Amino acid sequence: MTRHATGPDAVTGRGTGPLRFRYEAGVTTFGGTLDVTSFGYGPKEKFIWFEPALRVEAEGVYSDKADSVTLNSARVERPGLALDAKGTLAKITLTQDVNLNGTLRYDWNKLTPLVRGFV
C-alpha cells in the first residue's frame, strides 16, 4: 500500500522515541516506542482521524522473501483507548493479509467526544 504526504491516504504527525532496526540476509528485526503528536490520517483539509497524542510500541520481524511482518507484540494507546495485538501481516505488497489477535480496552466517557465526530 502506498502512502502519500497529501491525498485521501495521507498520514502525518511527529514521532519521537527509541527505535531499533537490524537487517541481515533479507530479514529486518525492529522494536521500540514512539510518542506521536499531531497524528492525522486523511486529507489535511479534513482529517478522517486526528489524535493530538498517541503512543505506539512494537517488536517484530519483517521478511523480504516472505513479504510479511510478524508482530511479536504491538500496542497503540491514546486517552481512553488501548489496543494490544500480535500476529502477522502477510503479502504486504499484494493483498495485505492480516491475522492479528489481541485485546481492545476503552473508556467510553473519554471516547464519546471522538465518536460524535463520526456520527
Secondary structure as UniProt FT lines:
FT   TURN            8..9
FT   STRAND          11..16
FT   STRAND          19..24
FT   TURN            25..26
FT   STRAND          27..41
FT   TURN            44..45
FT   STRAND          49..63
FT   TURN            64..67
FT   STRAND          68..78
FT   TURN            79..80
FT   STRAND          81..90
FT   TURN            92..95
FT   STRAND          97..106
FT   HELIX           108..116
FT   TURN            117..118
//
